[in-house]
Amino acid sequence: MVHKDVVTNEQASETVQSPWYKRVGWLVLIYVGSVVALGLFAMLIRLFMTAAGMKSH
């Protein structure tokens, strides 16, 4: 008994990849998002350090 949900090797080789510009677009989007998140985290740490009285000279 074969289930209809099972993907065979023939079906797997026929899958279509998305265009290169979509893949590069996602890469750029994830990179920019991670840089923005890191910047916000750094600003938050700096805010807390300034509030605690630790200032850079």
C-alpha distance matrix in Angstrom:
0.0 3.8 6.6 9.6 12.0 11.4 14.4 14.4 17.7 18.7 18.5 20.3 23.1 23.7 24.6 28.2 30.8 33.4 37.0 39.1 41.6 39.1 38.1 41.7 42.6 40.2 41.7 45.2 44.4 43.0 46.0 48.6 47.0 47.1 50.8 51.8 50.2 52.0 55.2 55.0 54.3 57.4 59.5 58.5 59.5 62.7 63.5 63.0 65.1 67.9 67.8 68.2 71.3 69.9 71.2 71.3 74.8
3.8 0.0 3.8 6.5 8.7 7.8 10.6 10.8 14.3 15.2 14.8 16.6 19.5 20.0 20.8 24.4 27.0 29.6 33.1 35.3 37.8 35.4 34.3 38.0 38.9 36.7 38.1 41.6 40.9 39.6 42.6 45.1 43.7 43.9 47.5 48.6 47.1 49.0 52.1 52.0 51.5 54.5 56.6 55.7 56.8 59.9 60.7 60.4 62.5 65.2 65.2 65.8 68.8 67.3 68.5 68.5 71.9
6.6 3.8 0.0 3.8 5.5 5.8 9.3 10.8 14.5 15.5 14.1 15.7 19.0 19.2 19.4 22.8 25.2 27.6 31.2 33.4 35.7 33.0 32.1 35.9 36.4 34.1 35.7 39.1 38.2 36.9 40.0 42.4 40.8 41.2 44.8 45.7 44.2 46.2 49.3 49.0 48.5 51.6 53.6 52.7 53.8 57.0 57.7 57.4 59.6 62.2 62.2 62.8 65.8 64.5 65.6 65.8 69.2
9.6 6.5 3.8 0.0 3.8 5.6 8.1 10.0 13.8 14.0 12.0 14.1 17.2 16.8 16.9 20.1 22.8 24.9 28.5 31.0 33.2 30.5 29.9 33.7 34.2 32.0 33.9 37.2 36.2 35.3 38.5 40.7 39.2 39.9 43.4 44.2 42.9 45.1 48.1 47.8 47.6 50.7 52.6 51.8 53.2 56.2 56.8 56.8 59.0 61.5 61.5 62.3 65.3 64.0 64.9 65.0 68.4
12.0 8.7 5.5 3.8 0.0 3.8 6.4 9.5 13.0 13.9 11.4 12.4 16.0 15.8 15.2 18.4 20.6 22.6 26.3 28.6 30.6 27.8 27.0 30.8 31.2 28.8 30.7 34.0 32.9 31.8 35.0 37.3 35.7 36.3 39.8 40.6 39.3 41.4 44.4 44.1 43.8 46.9 48.8 48.0 49.4 52.4 53.0 53.0 55.2 57.7 57.7 58.5 61.5 60.1 61.1 61.2 64.6
11.4 7.8 5.8 5.6 3.8 0.0 3.8 6.4 9.8 11.4 9.7 10.4 13.9 14.5 14.3 17.9 20.0 22.5 26.1 28.1 30.5 27.9 26.7 30.4 31.3 28.9 30.3 33.9 33.2 31.8 34.8 37.4 36.0 36.3 39.8 40.9 39.6 41.4 44.5 44.5 44.1 47.0 49.2 48.5 49.6 52.6 53.5 53.4 55.4 58.0 58.2 58.9 61.8 60.2 61.2 61.1 64.5
14.4 10.6 9.3 8.1 6.4 3.8 0.0 3.8 6.7 8.1 6.1 6.6 10.1 10.8 10.8 14.4 16.6 19.4 22.9 24.8 27.4 25.1 23.9 27.5 28.6 26.5 27.9 31.4 31.0 29.9 32.7 35.3 34.3 34.6 38.0 39.3 38.2 40.0 43.0 43.3 43.0 45.8 48.0 47.6 48.7 51.6 52.6 52.7 54.6 57.1 57.6 58.3 61.0 59.3 60.1 59.8 63.0
14.4 10.8 10.8 10.0 9.5 6.4 3.8 0.0 3.8 5.4 5.3 6.3 8.8 10.2 11.4 15.1 17.5 20.7 23.9 25.6 28.6 26.7 25.3 28.8 30.3 28.5 29.5 33.1 33.1 32.0 34.5 37.4 36.6 36.8 40.0 41.6 40.7 42.2 45.3 45.8 45.5 48.1 50.4 50.2 51.1 54.0 55.2 55.3 57.1 59.6 60.2 60.9 63.5 61.6 62.3 61.9 65.1
17.7 14.3 14.5 13.8 13.0 9.8 6.7 3.8 0.0 3.8 5.5 5.1 6.3 8.8 10.4 14.0 16.0 19.5 22.4 23.8 27.1 25.6 23.9 27.2 29.1 27.5 28.1 31.8 32.2 31.1 33.3 36.3 35.9 35.9 39.0 40.8 40.1 41.4 44.5 45.2 45.0 47.3 49.8 49.8 50.6 53.3 54.7 55.0 56.5 59.1 59.9 60.5 63.0 60.9 61.5 60.8 63.9
18.7 15.2 15.5 14.0 13.9 11.4 8.1 5.4 3.8 0.0 3.8 5.5 5.4 6.6 9.4 12.7 15.4 18.9 21.5 23.3 26.6 25.3 24.1 27.4 29.2 28.0 28.9 32.4 32.8 32.2 34.4 37.2 37.0 37.4 40.3 42.0 41.6 43.1 45.9 46.7 46.8 49.1 51.4 51.5 52.5 55.1 56.5 56.9 58.6 60.9 61.8 62.6 65.0 63.0 63.4 62.6 65.7
18.5 14.8 14.1 12.0 11.4 9.7 6.1 5.3 5.5 3.8 0.0 3.8 5.5 5.2 6.8 10.4 13.3 16.5 19.5 21.7 24.6 22.9 21.9 25.5 26.9 25.6 26.9 30.3 30.4 29.8 32.4 35.0 34.5 35.1 38.2 39.6 39.2 40.9 43.7 44.3 44.4 46.9 49.0 49.1 50.3 52.9 54.1 54.6 56.4 58.7 59.4 60.4 62.8 60.9 61.3 60.7 63.8
20.3 16.6 15.7 14.1 12.4 10.4 6.6 6.3 5.1 5.5 3.8 0.0 3.8 5.4 5.6 9.3 11.3 14.6 17.7 19.4 22.4 20.7 19.3 22.8 24.4 22.9 23.9 27.4 27.7 26.8 29.2 32.0 31.6 32.0 35.0 36.6 36.1 37.7 40.5 41.3 41.3 43.7 45.9 46.1 47.1 49.7 51.0 51.5 53.1 55.5 56.4 57.2 59.6 57.6 58.0 57.4 60.4
23.1 19.5 19.0 17.2 16.0 13.9 10.1 8.8 6.3 5.4 5.5 3.8 0.0 3.8 5.6 8.5 10.5 14.2 16.7 18.1 21.5 20.4 19.0 22.2 24.2 23.2 23.9 27.3 28.1 27.5 29.5 32.4 32.4 32.8 35.6 37.4 37.2 38.6 41.3 42.4 42.5 44.7 47.0 47.4 48.4 50.8 52.3 52.9 54.4 56.7 57.8 58.6 60.8 58.7 58.9 58.0 60.9
23.7 20.0 19.2 16.8 15.8 14.5 10.8 10.2 8.8 6.6 5.2 5.4 3.8 0.0 3.8 6.4 9.4 12.8 15.2 17.4 20.4 19.3 18.6 21.9 23.6 22.8 24.1 27.2 27.7 27.6 29.9 32.4 32.5 33.3 36.0 37.5 37.5 39.2 41.7 42.6 43.1 45.3 47.4 47.8 49.1 51.4 52.7 53.5 55.2 57.3 58.3 59.4 61.6 59.6 59.7 58.9 61.8
24.6 20.8 19.4 16.9 15.2 14.3 10.8 11.4 10.4 9.4 6.8 5.6 5.6 3.8 0.0 3.8 6.5 9.7 12.7 14.9 17.8 16.1 15.4 19.0 20.3 19.3 20.8 24.0 24.2 24.1 26.6 28.9 28.9 29.8 32.5 34.0 33.9 35.7 38.2 39.0 39.5 41.8 43.8 44.2 45.6 47.9 49.1 49.9 51.7 53.7 54.7 55.8 58.1 56.2 56.3 55.5 58.5
28.2 24.4 22.8 20.1 18.4 17.9 14.4 15.1 14.0 12.7 10.4 9.3 8.5 6.4 3.8 0.0 3.8 6.5 9.1 11.8 14.4 13.1 12.9 16.3 17.6 17.1 18.8 21.6 22.0 22.4 24.7 26.9 27.1 28.3 30.8 32.2 32.5 34.4 36.6 37.5 38.3 40.5 42.3 43.0 44.5 46.6 47.8 48.9 50.6 52.4 53.5 54.9 56.9 55.0 54.9 54.0 56.9
30.8 27.0 25.2 22.8 20.6 20.0 16.6 17.5 16.0 15.4 13.3 11.3 10.5 9.4 6.5 3.8 0.0 3.8 6.5 8.4 11.3 10.0 9.2 12.6 14.2 13.8 15.1 18.0 18.7 19.0 21.2 23.4 23.8 25.0 27.3 28.8 29.3 31.0 33.2 34.3 35.1 37.2 39.0 39.8 41.3 43.2 44.6 45.8 47.3 49.1 50.4 51.7 53.7 51.7 51.4 50.5 53.3
33.4 29.6 27.6 24.9 22.6 22.5 19.4 20.7 19.5 18.9 16.5 14.6 14.2 12.8 9.7 6.5 3.8 0.0 3.8 6.5 8.4 6.6 6.9 10.3 11.2 11.1 13.1 15.5 15.9 16.8 19.1 20.9 21.3 22.9 25.1 26.3 27.1 29.0 30.9 31.9 33.1 35.1 36.7 37.6 39.3 41.1 42.3 43.7 45.4 46.9 48.2 49.7 51.6 49.7 49.3 48.5 51.2
37.0 33.1 31.2 28.5 26.3 26.1 22.9 23.9 22.4 21.5 19.5 17.7 16.7 15.2 12.7 9.1 6.5 3.8 0.0 3.8 5.5 5.5 6.7 8.9 10.0 11.2 12.9 14.6 15.6 17.2 18.8 20.3 21.4 23.2 24.9 26.1 27.4 29.2 30.7 32.0 33.5 35.2 36.6 37.9 39.6 41.1 42.4 44.1 45.6 47.0 48.4 50.1 51.8 49.7 49.1 48.0 50.5
39.1 35.3 33.4 31.0 28.6 28.1 24.8 25.6 23.8 23.3 21.7 19.4 18.1 17.4 14.9 11.8 8.4 6.5 3.8 0.0 3.8 5.4 5.1 6.1 8.4 10.0 10.6 12.2 14.0 15.4 16.5 18.2 19.8 21.2 22.6 24.2 25.7 27.1 28.6 30.2 31.6 33.0 34.6 36.1 37.6 39.0 40.5 42.3 43.5 44.9 46.6 48.1 49.6 47.4 46.7 45.4 47.8
41.6 37.8 35.7 33.2 30.6 30.5 27.4 28.6 27.1 26.6 24.6 22.4 21.5 20.4 17.8 14.4 11.3 8.4 5.5 3.8 0.0 3.8 5.4 5.0 5.8 8.5 9.7 10.2 11.8 14.0 15.0 16.0 17.8 19.7 20.7 22.0 23.8 25.4 26.5 28.1 29.8 31.2 32.5 34.1 35.9 37.0 38.4 40.3 41.7 42.8 44.5 46.3 47.7 45.6 44.6 43.4 45.7
39.1 35.4 33.0 30.5 27.8 27.9 25.1 26.7 25.6 25.3 22.9 20.7 20.4 19.3 16.1 13.1 10.0 6.6 5.5 5.4 3.8 0.0 3.8 5.5 4.9 6.2 8.6 9.8 10.3 12.2 14.1 15.2 16.1 18.2 19.9 20.8 22.2 24.2 25.5 26.7 28.3 30.1 31.3 32.6 34.5 35.9 37.1 38.8 40.4 41.7 43.1 44.9 46.5 44.6 44.0 43.0 45.6
38.1 34.3 32.1 29.9 27.0 26.7 23.9 25.3 23.9 24.1 21.9 19.3 19.0 18.6 15.4 12.9 9.2 6.9 6.7 5.1 5.4 3.8 0.0 3.8 5.4 5.3 6.3 8.8 9.9 10.8 12.4 14.4 15.4 16.7 18.6 20.1 21.1 22.7 24.5 25.9 27.1 28.8 30.5 31.7 33.2 34.8 36.3 37.8 39.2 40.7 42.2 43.7 45.4 43.3 42.8 41.8 44.4
41.7 38.0 35.9 33.7 30.8 30.4 27.5 28.8 27.2 27.4 25.5 22.8 22.2 21.9 19.0 16.3 12.6 10.3 8.9 6.1 5.0 5.5 3.8 0.0 3.8 5.4 4.9 6.2 8.5 9.9 10.4 12.2 14.0 15.3 16.5 18.2 19.8 21.1 22.5 24.3 25.7 27.0 28.6 30.2 31.6 32.9 34.5 36.3 37.5 38.8 40.6 42.1 43.6 41.3 40.6 39.3 41.7
42.6 38.9 36.4 34.2 31.2 31.3 28.6 30.3 29.1 29.2 26.9 24.4 24.2 23.6 20.3 17.6 14.2 11.2 10.0 8.4 5.8 4.9 5.4 3.8 0.0 3.8 5.4 5.2 6.0 8.6 9.8 10.5 12.0 14.1 15.3 16.3 18.1 19.9 21.0 22.4 24.1 25.7 26.9 28.4 30.2 31.5 32.7 34.6 36.1 37.2 38.8 40.6 42.1 40.1 39.3 38.3 40.8
40.2 36.7 34.1 32.0 28.8 28.9 26.5 28.5 27.5 28.0 25.6 22.9 23.2 22.8 19.3 17.1 13.8 11.1 11.2 10.0 8.5 6.2 5.3 5.4 3.8 0.0 3.8 5.5 5.0 6.0 8.4 9.8 10.3 12.1 14.2 15.2 16.2 18.2 19.8 20.9 22.3 24.2 25.6 26.7 28.5 30.1 31.3 32.9 34.5 35.9 37.3 38.9 40.7 38.8 38.3 37.5 40.2
41.7 38.1 35.7 33.9 30.7 30.3 27.9 29.5 28.1 28.9 26.9 23.9 23.9 24.1 20.8 18.8 15.1 13.1 12.9 10.6 9.7 8.6 6.3 4.9 5.4 3.8 0.0 3.8 5.5 5.3 6.1 8.6 9.9 10.7 12.4 14.3 15.4 16.6 18.4 20.1 21.1 22.6 24.5 25.8 27.1 28.7 30.3 31.8 33.1 34.7 36.3 37.7 39.3 37.1 36.6 35.5 38.2
45.2 41.6 39.1 37.2 34.0 33.9 31.4 33.1 31.8 32.4 30.3 27.4 27.3 27.2 24.0 21.6 18.0 15.5 14.6 12.2 10.2 9.8 8.8 6.2 5.2 5.5 3.8 0.0 3.8 5.5 5.0 6.0 8.4 9.9 10.5 12.2 14.1 15.3 16.4 18.3 19.9 21.0 22.5 24.3 25.8 26.9 28.5 30.4 31.5 32.8 34.5 36.2 37.6 35.4 34.6 33.4 35.9
44.4 40.9 38.2 36.2 32.9 33.2 31.0 33.1 32.2 32.8 30.4 27.7 28.1 27.7 24.2 22.0 18.7 15.9 15.6 14.0 11.8 10.3 9.9 8.5 6.0 5.0 5.5 3.8 0.0 3.8 5.5 5.3 6.0 8.5 10.0 10.5 12.1 14.2 15.3 16.4 18.2 19.9 21.1 22.4 24.4 25.7 26.8 28.7 30.2 31.4 32.8 34.7 36.3 34.4 33.8 33.0 35.7
43.0 39.6 36.9 35.3 31.8 31.8 29.9 32.0 31.1 32.2 29.8 26.8 27.5 27.6 24.1 22.4 19.0 16.8 17.2 15.4 14.0 12.2 10.8 9.9 8.6 6.0 5.3 5.5 3.8 0.0 3.8 5.6 5.1 6.1 8.7 9.9 10.4 12.2 14.2 15.3 16.3 18.3 20.0 21.0 22.5 24.3 25.6 27.0 28.5 30.2 31.5 33.0 34.8 32.9 32.5 31.9 34.8
46.0 42.6 40.0 38.5 35.0 34.8 32.7 34.5 33.3 34.4 32.4 29.2 29.5 29.9 26.6 24.7 21.2 19.1 18.8 16.5 15.0 14.1 12.4 10.4 9.8 8.4 6.1 5.0 5.5 3.8 0.0 3.8 5.4 5.2 6.3 8.7 9.9 10.7 12.4 14.4 15.4 16.6 18.5 20.1 21.3 22.6 24.4 26.0 27.1 28.6 30.4 31.8 33.2 31.0 30.4 29.4 32.1
48.6 45.1 42.4 40.7 37.3 37.4 35.3 37.4 36.3 37.2 35.0 32.0 32.4 32.4 28.9 26.9 23.4 20.9 20.3 18.2 16.0 15.2 14.4 12.2 10.5 9.8 8.6 6.0 5.3 5.6 3.8 0.0 3.8 5.5 5.1 6.2 8.6 9.9 10.5 12.3 14.2 15.3 16.5 18.4 20.0 21.0 22.5 24.5 25.7 26.8 28.6 30.4 31.7 29.7 28.8 27.9 30.5
47.0 43.7 40.8 39.2 35.7 36.0 34.3 36.6 35.9 37.0 34.5 31.6 32.4 32.5 28.9 27.1 23.8 21.3 21.4 19.8 17.8 16.1 15.4 14.0 12.0 10.3 9.9 8.4 6.0 5.1 5.4 3.8 0.0 3.8 5.5 5.2 6.1 8.6 9.9 10.6 12.3 14.2 15.4 16.5 18.4 19.9 21.0 22.7 24.4 25.7 27.0 28.8 30.5 28.7 28.3 27.9 30.8
47.1 43.9 41.2 39.9 36.3 36.3 34.6 36.8 35.9 37.4 35.1 32.0 32.8 33.3 29.8 28.3 25.0 22.9 23.2 21.2 19.7 18.2 16.7 15.3 14.1 12.1 10.7 9.9 8.5 6.1 5.2 5.5 3.8 0.0 3.8 5.4 5.0 6.1 8.6 9.9 10.5 12.2 14.2 15.3 16.5 18.3 19.9 21.2 22.5 24.2 25.7 27.0 28.8 26.8 26.6 26.0 29.1
50.8 47.5 44.8 43.4 39.8 39.8 38.0 40.0 39.0 40.3 38.2 35.0 35.6 36.0 32.5 30.8 27.3 25.1 24.9 22.6 20.7 19.9 18.6 16.5 15.3 14.2 12.4 10.5 10.0 8.7 6.3 5.1 5.5 3.8 0.0 3.8 5.5 5.1 6.2 8.7 9.9 10.5 12.3 14.2 15.4 16.4 18.3 20.1 21.0 22.4 24.3 25.8 27.1 24.9 24.2 23.3 26.2
51.8 48.6 45.7 44.2 40.6 40.9 39.3 41.6 40.8 42.0 39.6 36.6 37.4 37.5 34.0 32.2 28.8 26.3 26.1 24.2 22.0 20.8 20.1 18.2 16.3 15.2 14.3 12.2 10.5 9.9 8.7 6.2 5.2 5.4 3.8 0.0 3.8 5.4 5.0 6.2 8.6 9.8 10.6 12.3 14.3 15.2 16.4 18.5 19.9 20.9 22.5 24.4 25.8 24.1 23.4 22.9 25.8
50.2 47.1 44.2 42.9 39.3 39.6 38.2 40.7 40.1 41.6 39.2 36.1 37.2 37.5 33.9 32.5 29.3 27.1 27.4 25.7 23.8 22.2 21.1 19.8 18.1 16.2 15.4 14.1 12.1 10.4 9.9 8.6 6.1 5.0 5.5 3.8 0.0 3.8 5.4 5.2 6.2 8.6 9.9 10.6 12.4 14.2 15.3 16.7 18.4 19.9 21.1 22.7 24.6 23.0 22.9 22.9 26.1
52.0 49.0 46.2 45.1 41.4 41.4 40.0 42.2 41.4 43.1 40.9 37.7 38.6 39.2 35.7 34.4 31.0 29.0 29.2 27.1 25.4 24.2 22.7 21.1 19.9 18.2 16.6 15.3 14.2 12.2 10.7 9.9 8.6 6.1 5.1 5.4 3.8 0.0 3.8 5.5 5.1 6.1 8.6 9.8 10.6 12.3 14.2 15.5 16.5 18.3 19.9 21.1 22.8 20.7 20.5 20.1 23.4
55.2 52.1 49.3 48.1 44.4 44.5 43.0 45.3 44.5 45.9 43.7 40.5 41.3 41.7 38.2 36.6 33.2 30.9 30.7 28.6 26.5 25.5 24.5 22.5 21.0 19.8 18.4 16.4 15.3 14.2 12.4 10.5 9.9 8.6 6.2 5.0 5.4 3.8 0.0 3.8 5.4 5.1 6.2 8.6 9.9 10.5 12.2 14.3 15.3 16.3 18.3 20.0 21.2 19.2 18.5 18.0 21.0
55.0 52.0 49.0 47.8 44.1 44.5 43.3 45.8 45.2 46.7 44.3 41.3 42.4 42.6 39.0 37.5 34.3 31.9 32.0 30.2 28.1 26.7 25.9 24.3 22.4 20.9 20.1 18.3 16.4 15.3 14.4 12.3 10.6 9.9 8.7 6.2 5.2 5.5 3.8 0.0 3.8 5.4 5.1 6.2 8.7 9.8 10.4 12.4 14.2 15.2 16.4 18.4 20.1 18.7 18.4 18.7 21.9
54.3 51.5 48.5 47.6 43.8 44.1 43.0 45.5 45.0 46.8 44.4 41.3 42.5 43.1 39.5 38.3 35.1 33.1 33.5 31.6 29.8 28.3 27.1 25.7 24.1 22.3 21.1 19.9 18.2 16.3 15.4 14.2 12.3 10.5 9.9 8.6 6.2 5.1 5.4 3.8 0.0 3.8 5.5 5.1 6.3 8.6 9.8 10.7 12.4 14.2 15.4 16.7 18.7 17.1 17.5 17.9 21.4
57.4 54.5 51.6 50.7 46.9 47.0 45.8 48.1 47.3 49.1 46.9 43.7 44.7 45.3 41.8 40.5 37.2 35.1 35.2 33.0 31.2 30.1 28.8 27.0 25.7 24.2 22.6 21.0 19.9 18.3 16.6 15.3 14.2 12.2 10.5 9.8 8.6 6.1 5.1 5.4 3.8 0.0 3.8 5.4 5.1 6.2 8.6 10.0 10.5 12.2 14.2 15.3 16.7 14.6 14.5 14.5 17.9
59.5 56.6 53.6 52.6 48.8 49.2 48.0 50.4 49.8 51.4 49.0 45.9 47.0 47.4 43.8 42.3 39.0 36.7 36.6 34.6 32.5 31.3 30.5 28.6 26.9 25.6 24.5 22.5 21.1 20.0 18.5 16.5 15.4 14.2 12.3 10.6 9.9 8.6 6.2 5.1 5.5 3.8 0.0 3.8 5.5 5.0 6.1 8.7 9.8 10.4 12.2 14.2 15.3 13.9 13.4 13.8 17.1
58.5 55.7 52.7 51.8 48.0 48.5 47.6 50.2 49.8 51.5 49.1 46.1 47.4 47.8 44.2 43.0 39.8 37.6 37.9 36.1 34.1 32.6 31.7 30.2 28.4 26.7 25.8 24.3 22.4 21.0 20.1 18.4 16.5 15.3 14.2 12.3 10.6 9.8 8.6 6.2 5.1 5.4 3.8 0.0 3.8 5.4 5.0 6.3 8.6 9.9 10.6 12.4 14.4 13.6 14.0 15.3 18.8
59.5 56.8 53.8 53.2 49.4 49.6 48.7 51.1 50.6 52.5 50.3 47.1 48.4 49.1 45.6 44.5 41.3 39.3 39.6 37.6 35.9 34.5 33.2 31.6 30.2 28.5 27.1 25.8 24.4 22.5 21.3 20.0 18.4 16.5 15.4 14.3 12.4 10.6 9.9 8.7 6.3 5.1 5.5 3.8 0.0 3.8 5.4 5.2 6.1 8.6 9.8 10.6 12.5 11.0 12.0 13.2 16.9
62.7 59.9 57.0 56.2 52.4 52.6 51.6 54.0 53.3 55.1 52.9 49.7 50.8 51.4 47.9 46.6 43.2 41.1 41.1 39.0 37.0 35.9 34.8 32.9 31.5 30.1 28.7 26.9 25.7 24.3 22.6 21.0 19.9 18.3 16.4 15.2 14.2 12.3 10.5 9.8 8.6 6.2 5.0 5.4 3.8 0.0 3.8 5.5 5.0 6.1 8.5 9.8 10.7 8.9 8.9 9.9 13.5
63.5 60.7 57.7 56.8 53.0 53.5 52.6 55.2 54.7 56.5 54.1 51.0 52.3 52.7 49.1 47.8 44.6 42.3 42.4 40.5 38.4 37.1 36.3 34.5 32.7 31.3 30.3 28.5 26.8 25.6 24.4 22.5 21.0 19.9 18.3 16.4 15.3 14.2 12.2 10.4 9.8 8.6 6.1 5.0 5.4 3.8 0.0 3.8 5.5 5.2 6.1 8.6 10.0 9.7 9.9 12.0 15.3
63.0 60.4 57.4 56.8 53.0 53.4 52.7 55.3 55.0 56.9 54.6 51.5 52.9 53.5 49.9 48.9 45.8 43.7 44.1 42.3 40.3 38.8 37.8 36.3 34.6 32.9 31.8 30.4 28.7 27.0 26.0 24.5 22.7 21.2 20.1 18.5 16.7 15.5 14.3 12.4 10.7 10.0 8.7 6.3 5.2 5.5 3.8 0.0 3.8 5.4 5.0 6.2 8.8 8.8 10.4 13.0 16.5
65.1 62.5 59.6 59.0 55.2 55.4 54.6 57.1 56.5 58.6 56.4 53.1 54.4 55.2 51.7 50.6 47.3 45.4 45.6 43.5 41.7 40.4 39.2 37.5 36.1 34.5 33.1 31.5 30.2 28.5 27.1 25.7 24.4 22.5 21.0 19.9 18.4 16.5 15.3 14.2 12.4 10.5 9.8 8.6 6.1 5.0 5.5 3.8 0.0 3.8 5.4 5.1 6.5 5.3 7.2 9.7 13.3
67.9 65.2 62.2 61.5 57.7 58.0 57.1 59.6 59.1 60.9 58.7 55.5 56.7 57.3 53.7 52.4 49.1 46.9 47.0 44.9 42.8 41.7 40.7 38.8 37.2 35.9 34.7 32.8 31.4 30.2 28.6 26.8 25.7 24.2 22.4 20.9 19.9 18.3 16.3 15.2 14.2 12.2 10.4 9.9 8.6 6.1 5.2 5.4 3.8 0.0 3.8 5.4 5.1 5.1 5.6 8.7 11.7
67.8 65.2 62.2 61.5 57.7 58.2 57.6 60.2 59.9 61.8 59.4 56.4 57.8 58.3 54.7 53.5 50.4 48.2 48.4 46.6 44.5 43.1 42.2 40.6 38.8 37.3 36.3 34.5 32.8 31.5 30.4 28.6 27.0 25.7 24.3 22.5 21.1 19.9 18.3 16.4 15.4 14.2 12.2 10.6 9.8 8.5 6.1 5.0 5.4 3.8 0.0 3.8 5.4 7.4 8.9 12.3 15.1
68.2 65.8 62.8 62.3 58.5 58.9 58.3 60.9 60.5 62.6 60.4 57.2 58.6 59.4 55.8 54.9 51.7 49.7 50.1 48.1 46.3 44.9 43.7 42.1 40.6 38.9 37.7 36.2 34.7 33.0 31.8 30.4 28.8 27.0 25.8 24.4 22.7 21.1 20.0 18.4 16.7 15.3 14.2 12.4 10.6 9.8 8.6 6.2 5.1 5.4 3.8 0.0 3.8 5.8 8.7 12.2 15.0
71.3 68.8 65.8 65.3 61.5 61.8 61.0 63.5 63.0 65.0 62.8 59.6 60.8 61.6 58.1 56.9 53.7 51.6 51.8 49.6 47.7 46.5 45.4 43.6 42.1 40.7 39.3 37.6 36.3 34.8 33.2 31.7 30.5 28.8 27.1 25.8 24.6 22.8 21.2 20.1 18.7 16.7 15.3 14.4 12.5 10.7 10.0 8.8 6.5 5.1 5.4 3.8 0.0 3.8 6.1 9.8 12.0
69.9 67.3 64.5 64.0 60.1 60.2 59.3 61.6 60.9 63.0 60.9 57.6 58.7 59.6 56.2 55.0 51.7 49.7 49.7 47.4 45.6 44.6 43.3 41.3 40.1 38.8 37.1 35.4 34.4 32.9 31.0 29.7 28.7 26.8 24.9 24.1 23.0 20.7 19.2 18.7 17.1 14.6 13.9 13.6 11.0 8.9 9.7 8.8 5.3 5.1 7.4 5.8 3.8 0.0 3.8 6.8 9.6
71.2 68.5 65.6 64.9 61.1 61.2 60.1 62.3 61.5 63.4 61.3 58.0 58.9 59.7 56.3 54.9 51.4 49.3 49.1 46.7 44.6 44.0 42.8 40.6 39.3 38.3 36.6 34.6 33.8 32.5 30.4 28.8 28.3 26.6 24.2 23.4 22.9 20.5 18.5 18.4 17.5 14.5 13.4 14.0 12.0 8.9 9.9 10.4 7.2 5.6 8.9 8.7 6.1 3.8 0.0 3.8 6.4
71.3 68.5 65.8 65.0 61.2 61.1 59.8 61.9 60.8 62.6 60.7 57.4 58.0 58.9 55.5 54.0 50.5 48.5 48.0 45.4 43.4 43.0 41.8 39.3 38.3 37.5 35.5 33.4 33.0 31.9 29.4 27.9 27.9 26.0 23.3 22.9 22.9 20.1 18.0 18.7 17.9 14.5 13.8 15.3 13.2 9.9 12.0 13.0 9.7 8.7 12.3 12.2 9.8 6.8 3.8 0.0 3.8
74.8 71.9 69.2 68.4 64.6 64.5 63.0 65.1 63.9 65.7 63.8 60.4 60.9 61.8 58.5 56.9 53.3 51.2 50.5 47.8 45.7 45.6 44.4 41.7 40.8 40.2 38.2 35.9 35.7 34.8 32.1 30.5 30.8 29.1 26.2 25.8 26.1 23.4 21.0 21.9 21.4 17.9 17.1 18.8 16.9 13.5 15.3 16.5 13.3 11.7 15.1 15.0 12.0 9.6 6.4 3.8 0.0
